[in-house]
């Protein structure tokens, strides 16, 4: 019963977080955080009151060892420690420090605090935090704490099962939401309605955005969903154990669900193309290129990905028939946009140089960047157009390194997981394709803000959890 409630909440979050504008609004972020808290609370209750019964059931149902939780703790203890260190650093950024300590740890923060302080605040008895905007850091701490606890929960939770059947409800939900987002975005863009849910936004909907408002966030979301959906299709085909005797037999064997799923992938590809996200389109090409190279049938080296290549070609042809002028126009502005990004990156490096150890405080980029902005711009800049540089500027070298090393160690576990699965194991298709999706959004994050978008972060960690636990 408790496990079922946890699954319902997780499926709700997988549906809600993208639909609620990517959960960028504070109210939507709060719902996501409470949803994660509810799952953790239910899991804790289940372990406290029903742990022994569940353990007996799992012993009877599978050959999984009884000490699997202990093994999980041992296997991921260093990444979990580093993620905990990251959260501790955020908390430390909000603690008011004596002037002498602040001057030692972050001289530039001390200088700015002294310069902008009221006359009665300038004495040696005034304590200041490292964060230049503690409220924003508090909001970001709650978001990151919820996401990291969610990931640790997935490491211990057995809800994904050890097979395709256990993960199927979540995979179908992810695919269904991606398809719905794409269909909705395409409708709003081409119908001329130009709304995002209840908001009239003709200036924002100048490309397909789904409900994300920003097309780059939408593209990053689809970069994770499309490869995972392809992996699920390949896995279903592998589990059915059909031995096709040519393309006619393959076509004759297609069922309604398979056709619907291929249509969903086609729609999502169209959605990403018409998002006009240049980096997103390039990363999608990278994903499909890797998938087509990796998956070959053991019988004579035939590609299992021919249907995918056909669907992608069909999507491009369909998009060309509809009209790619807006997309091509976006690619024609690459030199100007790259120059803009280059200027933002150079100014962000200036922030990192002045706040090297502990940063300016998580969530403070929009407040500190105008001080370093060296080029004229009518609009305000709220992010660094690069997740890694922005995190380095806000969290310092210690913070960004703790995250990067944790993910590197988790990546080694993922590679070990892939290596442990035989080519004929249907789970391999999901694990490999999901990993390709993760790599795609990590590449995309070099040019856009993606991982810090709450819905994308939830999907990112959820997909990593599927990779590890399926």
Buried (B, 14 or more C-beta within 10 A) or exposed (E): EBBEBBBEBBBBBBBBBBBBBBBBEEEBBBBBBEBBBBBBEBBEEBBEEBEEEBBEEBEEEEEEEEEEBEEBBEBBEEBBEBBBBBBEBBEBBBEEBEBEBBBEBBBBBBEBBBEEEEEEEEEEEBBBBBBBBBEBBBBBBBBBBBBBBBBBBBBBBBBBBBBBEBBBBBBBBBBBBBBBBBBBBBEBBEEEEBBBEEEEBEEBBEBBBBBBBBBBBBBBBBBBBBBBBBBBBBBBBBBEEEEBEEEEEBEEEEEEEBEEBBEBBBBBBBBBBBBBBBBBBBBBEBBBEBBBEBBBEEEEEEBBBBBBEEBBEBBBEEBEEEEBEEBEEBEEEEEEBEEBBEBBBEBBBBBBEBBBBBBBBBBBBEBBBEEBBEEEEEEEBEBBBBBBBBBBBBBBBBBBBBBBBBBEBBBEBBEEBBEEBEEEBBBBBBBBBBBBBBBBBBBBBBBBBBBBBBBBBBBBBBBBBBBBBB
